[in-house]
Amino acid sequence: MLTTIDVVVLVVYLLAVAAFGIWSGGAQETTDDYFLGGRDLPWWAVCFSVVATETSTLTVVGVPAVAYGGTLTFLQITLGYLVGRIVVAVYFLPRYYAGQLETAYAFLGNRYGDTMQGAASVTFLVTRLLADGVRLFATAIPLRVIADMAGMEVSYFEIIFVIGAVTAVYTLVGGIKAVVWMDVVQMLLYVGGALAAIGFLLGDVPAGWWGTAVEAGKTNLLDLGLDHSIGRWFTMPYTLGTAVIAGAVFSMASHGTDQLIVQRLLACRDESDSQKAIVGSAVIVMVQFALFLAVGLLLWVHYDGATIEALGLRRTDEVFPKYIIEGLPTGLSGLILAGIVAAAMSSLSSSLNALASSSVNDLYTRITGRSLEGDRGVFVSRALTLFWGVVFIGFASLFQDSTNPVVELGLSIASFTYGGLLGAFLLGLWHERTRQLDALIAFVVSIGAMVVIIFGVWHSPAEGWTFVLGPSDAYVQDAGLRTIGWPWYTAIGAAINLGVGSLLALRHRTEAAGA
């Protein structure tokens, strides 16, 4: 049961976060200091920050839920993440550092022009607002579940406001330095919480628990998907082939074209450090996912494989919160709860700083033709950080329940845009003949096509691939419809972008030959 001591631990943590974040940011004299830390951050800190940024509260409670309700095959996706980040390290980062870029989209601006840079930046802003604004609300869901289990009455808005306000304070004052160093602390906290939970669970489970789990098929690591048809195989997100191929392409987009991550990589001291940070993050993510999956497996043993209904829960992602409240000693429950909050704050702080960075460097300076320097630049940057903080809190507070379908849309919004963004970058790298108009058309077409594909393309065991826009839940169940596995969305979008852009580039063959 959550006690007063646990609440005190959480409150002290929140106050300490704000204080340490402000202190660690140091003096901010230029926008380069504010957004890139003077390009002097150690690679290992950036590495930890990348991992913390891509880890949300839903990861902390959701990955154990995957293992509790299924197997360990989710870990396969990290193989693709490793491959994709190696490609980013070898192919993307040298281009970024060669141009001394301040944002990922500055590459598109240098390659094509201001319009393409602005389009990519606006897409990023909208994507982050939808994805991370909704994620902030979704973060409040397990936290409110924990509060309810502990007999505490708190609203979604109260949780959202506290997390958003504390995060905005240290992000606004300290800039990227504060964000990175707090990410390091927060990652150590939630990973330490997972290790502590594993330790206590190992002390509770009976001898021979591993054999029990093996016999029940809970320890499976590999799923080749060979017992399914080719069409059905593409609907399964965690088969080995999907994990390696589609997961790699997804990672190329998320860590090579998303300002949220690229900003951190550009804050390293040099290209070599940046490469070590991005590849190292893949290895740490593997270990991190393995830890959270281990928590879920041990919880399954701890509760004797009981169903969610038997435990009095509504969803599998409530299993870990239940154990935090009921199974851990006083003080440690509060510490792990702080770790869950830490995961949320690390993602939000990264979004706030990245949104402000893109707003200043991709939009303001390009539209006005003036650069922001000195104190004025820092002032405007902080003002935009505050603006986006208010927007995030306001947007997240629009939702009143956890079943709103917009939640699912917001959490998966990157699926609509990542392919187009990755395709635009690859088009600029691979096709010298492409012009700005070609890239813009291909970009818009790829995003529009993904909207149609994600909402309307299904696979049925009887009919194969079919197009059904907005089918009823009853029809989906009766016909056995499945959507394309989400890791493939980015690959499909990038392929469409490259195909359309390459065809349009053929128009410039004569011009190129004459030149």
N, C-alpha and C positions, 0 to 999 in steps of 0.2 A: 504494500500500500504506500502511495506517495505521502510523505510526511512534510512537516514544516521545514525540517532540515534540507530535504530535497528541493523545496521551493527556494530556500535561502541560497543553496548552491547555484541554482539557475539564475537568480537575480544577481548574485555576485559575479557570475560569469558574464552576464550582459553588460554590467557596469565596467568590468575589467576589459571587455572587448572594445568598448568605446574609448576608454582611456589609452590602452595599448595601441589601438589603431591610429589615434591622433598623434601619439608620441613617435611611432615608427615611421610615419610619413615624412618627418623632418620638414625643412624649409622648401617651399615651392616657389621658384623665381620665374620660371618660364613654363609654357605649355609642354615643352619637351620633358621637363621635370615632372609635371603633373600627370602626363599620360604615358610616358615611357621611362620614368625614374632616372632620367639622364642617361639612359642606355647603359646602366652600370649595375644591374641586378645579377647576383650569382645564379648560375644555371640550375643548381639544385633547388633553390628557392622557387624559381620559375617552374621547374618540373613539378614540385608539390602543388604550386598554384594552379597549374593546368589541370591536375587531377581533381583538386578541390572544386574548381570551377565547373567541371562536368559532372560532379557528384551533387545531387540534390537530396533533400529529405526523402523523396520518393525512392531514391536508390537505397538509402539506408534501411527503409522498412520494406521496400518492394522486392529487392533481390532475395532476402531471406524467404519471402513469401513464394517466390518462384521455386526454390528448393523444397519448401514445405509441401507445396501442392504438386510438384513434379519431380524432376531429376536435376542433375548438375550440368546438363548439356548447354545451358545458357553460357557457360564459360567459353564455349567454342567461339563466340563472337569476338573475344579478345584477340584471337589469332588474326582475324581480319583487321582489327584496330592496329595491331603491330605492323602489319604489312603496309597499311595505308599511311601510317606516320613515318615509316622509313621512306616512302615515296615523297612525302612532304619535305622531309629533311634533305633529301638528295636533289629534288627537282624544283621545289617551290622556294625554299628559304634562300638559296643563293641568288635568285632573282630579286627577292625582296631586299636583301642586304646590299646588293649591287646598286640599287636605286636609292638607298638610304630613305626608304619609305616610312611614313608615319602611320599609315593604315593599310590594310589588305587591298582596299579598293582604289588606292592611289596607283597601283599597278595598272588597273583598267583605265584610269585617267591618263596615265602616261602612254599607254598602248593605243587607246581609241580616242579619248577626249573627255571633256567635262560631263557631257550628257550621260555617257555610259557609267562613269564613276558615280554620278548622282543617282542614277537608277539603281545601281547595286547597293549604294549606301541606304537609300530609302527602303529598299527591300529588306536590308538587314535591320533597320530600325523597326519596321512593322513586324518582322519575324520575331525579334527579341521582345517587343511589347506584348505580342500575343502569347508566345511560348513561355516567357519568364514571368509575365504578369499573371497568367493563369497558373503557372507553376507555384507562384507565391501563394495563391489561394489554395491550391492543392496541398501545399505544405501545411496549411492550417488544419487540414482534415485529420491526419493522424495525431497531431498535437491536441486537437479537441477531443479525439477519441481517448487519448491518455488522460486528459483532464476529466472527462466524464467517468472513466473507470476509477479515478481517484476521488470522485465525489465533488469536483470543483466545477462551477458554472462560469464558463468563459465563452465569448462569442467569437465567430470567425474574424470579425473586424478587429477586435481587441488583439488577437494573435497577430494578424497581418500588420496592424499599426505598430506594435512594439518591435517586431522583427524589422519592418521597413524603416522605422525611425532610427533605431540604433545603427543599422547598417548604413543608412544615408549619412549619419553624422561623421563616422570615421572615414567613409569614402569621400565625402565632400571636402573634408579638411586635409586628409593625408594623401589623396591621389592614388596612383598605381602602386607606390611603395607600400602604403598602408594596406591596400587590397592584397598584395602579394604576401606580405609578412603575416597578415591575419589569416590568409588562406593556409599558410604553413601551420600555424597554431591550430586552426580549426580542423585541418586534416588529421593532425596528430591526435586531436581530441576524439573525433568520431571513430577513427581506426582503433584507438586505445579502448574506446567503449565496446567495440566489436570483440576485441581480444579479451576484455574482462568478462563479457557475456559468455564467450566460448569457455573460459576458465571455469565459471560457475556451472555451466551446463555439463561440462565434463565431470564435474564432481557429483552431479545429480543422476546422470544416466546410468543404467545398469551395465554390468560387465557383459561383453559380447554384443554391444549395441551395433558395432560396425557390421558384424555378420547378419544381424537382423535387417539392417538397411540394405545390404547387398542382396539378400534374399528377396526383398521387396522391390528390387530394381531401382532404388533411390540413388545409387551411386554412379549411374551411367554417365560417362563423360562425352562419348562420341555418338552421334546420330548421323549416319550417312544418308538416310532417307531413301535407301534403295528398295524398300518395300512399298513404295508409292509410285504412281505414274509420274511422267515428266511434268505434266501440268500441275498435278497436286504438289509436286516437289517444290515448285516456285511459290507456293502459298505457305510453306513452312519456314519460319524465320530463323530457326536455330539448327538447321542441318549443317554439316561440316562445309559443304560446298557454298551454301549461302553465306555462312559466317565468314569464310575466308575471302570470297570474291566480292560479294555485295557489302560485307562489313568493311573491307579495305577501301572501296569507293566511298562509302559513307564517311569513313575516317578522313579520307583525303579532303572531302568537302568541309567537315566540321572543324578540322584542325589546320587546313590549308587555305580556306577562303572565308572563314567566319572571323570577323574582327574580334569577337569575344576571346578567342584563343590566340590569334595572330598577334594581337597587341602585346601579349605577354612575351611571345617569342622575339618580338622586335625590341623588347626592353633588355635583352641579354647583352653582354659586353661585346660579343662578336658572333659571327655566323657559326663557328664551331660550338660555342656554348649553347646557342639556340638549337642546334642539331642534337646535342646531348640531352637537352631538356625535353624535346618532343619525343625522342625514342625512349628515353627513360620513363616518361609518363605512361607509355604503353605497358611497360613491364610492371610498374606500380599498380596500374589498373587491373592487370591480371591477378596480382596478389590480393588486391582489395576486393575484387569480385569473389575470389576464392574464399576469403574470410567471411563475407556476408552469406555466401552459399552454405558455408560450414555452419553458421548460426542457424540457418533455416533447417538444415539436415538434423542438427542436434535438437532443435525445437520439435521436429517431427518425432524423434525418439522420446524426448521428454514428455510429450503429450500422448504417447502410445499410438501415434498415427491417427488421432481423433479427427473427425471431420470438423469443418468450420462451424457447422450448425451445432454439433455436440459441445463445442467450446463456448457456445453462446455468442458467436461473432457473426458479422455480416460478410466480411471479405478476408481473404488470406493475408492481406497486408496489415491486418489488425493483430496477427499472432505475436509478432515481436513486441509491439507496444504492450500487449497483455502480459508478456513475461517480464518486461521492464517494471511494470507496476507490481506484479504479484510475486515474482521469483527472485528479485535482487534485493540486497540489503539496503538499509537506509543510507542515504548519501550517494551510493553508487547509482541508484535510480535517477537521482537528480543530475549526476555527472553525465550519464548516458543520454538523458533528456537534453542536456546542454549540447551534447554531440550532435543530436538530431537537429537542433536549432542551428548549430554551427554549419552543418551541411547546407541549410537553406540560406544562411547569410553569405557564405562563400560564393554561391551562384548569383545572388542578388547584387552583391558589391561589384562583382566582375561585370555584370550587365550594365550597371549604372555608369561605371567608368568607361566602358566600351561605347555605350550610346553617346555619352558626352564627347568622347574622342572623335567618333564618326561625324557627329553633328558639327563640330568645330572644323575638322580638317577636310572632310569630304564635301560639306555643304556650305558652311559659312564662308570659308576662305575662297572657295570656288565661285560662289554666287557674287560675293562682294568684290573679289579680286584683291582683297587686303588680308594680310596675315596678322594674327593677334600676337603681340609680343609683350614681354615683361609682365608687370602687375595687372594690366588690363586683360591680357590673355588668360592669366590664372583666375581673375575675377569672373570672366565670362564662362570659363570652364567649370568653375564651382557652381555658378548660377544654373548652368545646364544640368549638372549632376543633381542639384536640388530639384529642378523641374522634372527630370525623369523619375526621381524618387517619389515625388507627389503623384505623378501619373501612374506609376506602378501600384502604389497603395490604393489609389482611387479605382483603377481598373480591376485589381484583384478583389476589391470590396463589392463590385457589382454582382458577384455571384453569391447566392444565398444557400445553395445546397450542393452536395457532392455528386449529385446525379445529373447535373446539367450537361447536356451533350456538348456544349461549347468547351467544357473542360477537356474532353478527349480531343477536340479539334485543336485547341491551343497547345496541348502537350505534343501533338504530332505535326504542328504547322511547319516545322523544318523540312518535313517530307515533301512539301509543295515547292520549296525554294532552293534547297541545297543542290539539287541536280542542275537547275538553271545557273546558279552561281558557279559551281564547279565547271560546267560546260563553258561558261564565258571565259574563265581563266585558261582552260585548256585550249580553247579556240584561239585566244590571243597568243598563246605560246607556240602552237603547232602550225597555224595558218597565217603566213605573212600577208596573204592577199586580202584578208578580211578587213572591212572598214567598219566604222562605228555603226552605221545603219544596219549592216549585216548582223553585227553582234546584238544590237537592240532587238531586232526582229526575232532572232533565234532565242534570245532571252525570254521575251514575252511569250512566244509560241511554246517553249518548253514548260513554263510555269502553267500556262493555260491547259496544256495537254495533261500535265500531272493532276490538275484538279479533276479533269474528266476521268482519268485512269483510276485515281484513288477512290472516287465516289461511285464509279459506274462499272468497273471491270471486275468480274467475279469468275471463279472456277467451280464447276459443278461436276461431280463424279459421273453423272449421266450425260450431260450436254457438253462438257469441256468448258472452254472459255466462252463467256457470254457477257453481254452488256445489259445491265439492269440498273437504272438510276433510282435510288431511294427505295429499295425493296423493303417490305414489311419484315419484322422480326420472325413472324410465323413462316413466311416464304423462305427466308434465309435458312431457317432450321429444317423445314421440310425438304427443300431442294439440296441441302448440304452445301450451301454456297460458302466460299472462302475468298477473301481478298488476296491480292499478291502480298507476300511477306514484306513487311516494312523495310528491311534492309535493302531491298531491290529498288525502292522508289528513287533513291539518289542516282543509282546507275542508269535507270531508264530515263530520268530527266536529263542527265548529262549526255546520254547518247542522242536524244532528240535534239538538244542544243547543238551538238557537234554536227549532226547530220544536216540540219537546216542551215547552220552557218556555213558549212562547207559547200553546200549547193549554191548558196547566195554568193559565195566568194568566187565561183566560176565566172561570174559576170565581169570580174576584173582581170581575167586572164590576158586579154589583149593589152590592157593598160600596163600590166606587169611586164609583159614581153617587150613592149616599146620602151619602157623605162630602162 
